[in-house]
Amino acid sequence: MNYTSPKLEMSTEAIEYDNLVWYVVAAFILLALGATLMLGALAWCFMYARGGLGAVYNKGGGYYQVGCWN
């Protein structure tokens, strides 16, 4: 009677997916923090500045500004 052990297929796909999940989680956390910051600025503008929220974005130089207007 001969016994042969089963052969296992070993792959690194699970490890690659685990690394990808960390990047997705980090991106989601940064997106949630950015949305929270923008919603907080919007609420502050409506409550204290009695106006709306404005944003300036300059694509070339990386200039960002968020502020209130009346």
C-alpha positions, 0 to 999 in steps of 0.5 A: 500500500502506497500513500501519496500526500496531496499536492498543495498549490501555493500562490502569493495572490492572497498576499498581493490582495492584502497589500492592495486592501491597505492602500484602499483603506488608507485612501478611504480614510483620507477621503472621509477626513477630507469630506469631514473637513469640507462639511465642517467648513460648510457648516461654519460658513452657514452658521457664522459667516451667513454665506456660502462656501467657496473654493479656489483650485489652481491646477498648475501651481497646486494652490488650494483655498477654501473660504466663505463669501457673503 
